[in-house]
Structures are given as structure tokens and as C-alpha cells.
Amino acid sequence: MTQRLNTCVAAFAALFALSLAARSVDASLLYYESFTEASYPTAYLGSTPDNGNVWYNYSGPTNDSIVAGSIDTSGTIAQSTAGGKLQFAGDDNARGLSILSGGGVGADDTTVYASFLMNIDGSSSAFTGLEFWNDTPAGGTNPNRSIRSGAFNSNYEVASDVAGSSGSAAFANATTNFVVLKFNYVAGDDTVDVFVNPTRASLLSNTPTAQISGADFSFDRVGLANINDGPTAGFVDEVRIGTALADVIAAPVIPANTILIDLGKSTTAFTTETPDDSAETWNNFAPVAGGTNGAISAGASGTSLTNLKYADGSDSGAGFALTTASSGFQGIGGADWDKDFSDLTGFPVSATRDTFYSNVTADDANIFTFSNLLTDGSVYKLTVFGALDPDVGARPDTIIQVNGVDMSYDPNGPGLVTFSGLLPDINGEIKFSVRRANSTAAAHVNVVTLTLIPEPATFAMVMLAAPMLIRRCR
């Protein structure tokens, strides 16, 4: 009986964990260090950048590359420090280096990404943190510290020590920070975009915390340093370097109780199959378009959906409808932008390539309504995503309004907005309007998602059911 009970408990735990697990992406990972060892011997630490003492020398990927769930995808993408981590312990003049195989990175017309978790607790009279070194920089023979992240005297920042460089990004002391670096290598004009505790929206629209520019930022080794009696607490963890953003952030998680709606054309190439390649079920909002440019007339057929499916394929019972105040000012179409944004959104190209457009500036002209939602105290999270190829033409911001609150994004980015903690009204409805910021061009919406957050009593009932499941297994 004990064996059967343990098997059942393990099965229940696995099922519960499965609902929280992230899909991992390992597209072009170059280097990964998770610091799984409990500690590193002092022989791995040296006093100069070029002493040959290597704390890590790995060229990947291998089976121990990105692990699903190793980075928490809630909020600012990464807060977890599961497993080992390299602790700072106030060492004097301690530095360890990893020499990257293959000659390092920094070739012109390439882009390289890096990410890491960092917690620095205390000031340093010199430097404590993570370093990206170039042993043979252009135009010189001495090693350059291309980028450093850590405590520099009383500053906590990501910056560069290369002559001529400018720009820095500050971060908080004594707290865990997730940092993403985007190295843009252009002949004579390298830049590094720094994202401190980014949201997926800021990464999607490429809106960094700061940019570092004015120098050669190539590197061929990575160092960890704690110089001149630095902080006695803190750590670095989950260091990743890759040629794609998907290599250095966790894959997005779409909860099972999310309604996914693809707004766009009705032809097969532009609708999202159900289930998609990630086994998620989509609802296609592709109304019959009349008039030129796919315009939707007021009261046109196909502007409502019933019994929407959740991402796991189950019935939600909810409906979705568009109300238009005027004819010819909105429609379905847009240029075919087949760029893949799934590493940041989880949405397939078929959902993001085409669009609903709105040529109105009034907040009551184009209104979408979710109907027949739960009114038992459950709340919902609404996300609206818009994209249009900037090569087609510049677009004004798209403005989404919910309950009188405006949020906006640049569809040329592309962009997205999220409204959390939404309660349906007494009729079980949640409404949002779409409009353009000015009359120069249209607003764009490609994907709409609505996630159910069960009210606490419902979640408690699910957890109370666990002992019943265990008893059933006896």
C-alpha cells in the first residue's frame, strides 16, 4: 500500500507541477553556468585577468543547458535562484575567469544576448560582480573590461571601463536583480542594451533600462571578481550567453485556463490551427469583411464568437463580440509580418502576422466584449498584443481602455499591454475599447488573451481535493 500511495502522491505532484512548468527553448545557446557545485576551490581564482586560472570553460549546448522552470516567468521574468549559486564572501583580490571557446563573440553585424541573476549586498572599494573581458581589444594590447555588472565603489550598476564608452544602468543593492544584456555589434558603432528586471513587454518592444555605447564591446572571457575587501554577502547565478533572446530567458507560460483569440484574416494561412504546435487551443476571430481593405461594417456577420475554448481545449462558456459605431473605420487585414515573436509571447506566427485595425480616435467606437464570464468573485487578466511591420509604415500608439483606464503600445515595436485583477460586471461582462493615438494611421490588435484567476474558495477546494485523490489511490 505504501508503494501505491507514494506513486499516487508523486503523480498528483507531477500533475500540479505540470500546470506551472515552462516550455524550454535551446535555440543557439553558447555558454551556460548554473553554479551547481556547493563551492569552488580557491585555486580557480586568480589575481589578474590573463592568468589562465579558469573557473569555467564550456562550449555548448549539451543536455544540461536550459532547464525548464529554472527561471520563474512571473512578474519580471526571473526571481528564482533554485540550485547552486556563486556566493561572494568578502575575498580580497579574488578573480576567476572563463575563457570562451571559439575566439569569443563580437563579429560585426551580429547580436549576442546574455543574462544573469545578481545580488550584491554591500559596497566595494574597487569592484565586486560579473565581468565581460576582451583579452585582445581592437586598437590595444591590454585587456579591456568591456562590460561590468556589480558594486563599483558605492555604485551598483552595469557599465563599461573601455575608453570612450558612455552610459550605465543602476540596480538596487541587497536584492536579487535579473539582468539581460543585448550586444549589438556594428562596425564602428557597437552598443549594449541593458534591461534591469525587464518585463516581457519591455523586451518585446526593445525598450532597455539604458544603453551603453561609444566603444568596442566584444569579449572572449567572463570573469567573477571580489576585489579589495568587497561585500561579504551576495551572489551571481544562472549566467547564460547565446545568439537568440530565447537562449537567455525562460519560455513564456500560457495557463491552461486562458482564452486565446487570433484576430485576423479567415484564410487558412492566417488562422491558427487548433491545437497549435504547442498543443494549445485557439479561437479565430475572422469576421466576414465587406468593402475595401477588409473593412468591417457596423453589424456585419461574424463579429461574435460563442463558447470560447480555453487553451487546454475545454469549454469556457464565454463569448466574444465586436461592436462598431460606424461603418468603414475598422477592419481585418494588415501587412503580412511573419516575424516570430513566440519566444517572448508564446503566440505562433499565424496569430501575430495579421491584424484587426481601427481608424477611430473615440474611446466608444470600437468595443470588444467578453460575455458570460464567472461572477463568483473570480478575477481575470486581459492581455492585448499588436504588431505591424515598421517597413510598411509608421503607426501611432494603439490605446486600449478598460474601465476608463488607458494603456498603450507601439505596434511597430511590436507591443502589448496587460490589465490584471479585472472583475466582470453584474452581467458577467468585461469590455475594452481600441483606438489610435492620432489620425495619422491605424491602431492594430493581433491577439487577445483572457486568463481566469479562480476566486480563493475555488482554489482552496482544489487543494482540499488532494487528500481525497490520495485516499482513492489506496
Protein Blocks (a to p, Z undefined) as FASTA:
>chain_A
ZZmmmmmmmmmmmmmmmmmpccdddfbpcbdcehlafbdcfklpcfbfklopafbdcddd
dfklccehkaccehjlpacfghjddddehiahiacddddehhiahiehiacdddddddde
dddfkbgcdddddfbaghiabdcdfbacddehjaccdddfbehiacdddddehiacdddd
dddddehiaccdddehiafklmmnopafbdcehiafbdfbdcdddeehiafbdcdehiac
dfbfklmpccddddfkbccddeddfbfklpccdddfkopacdddddddedeehiacehia
hiacehiacfkopaehiacddddfbghiaccedjddfbdfklmnopafklmmpccddfbf
bfklbccddehiafehpacdddddddddfklopcddddddeehiacdddfklmccdddeh
iacdfkopacdddddfblkbccddfbdcddddddfklmmmmmmmmmmmmmmmZZ
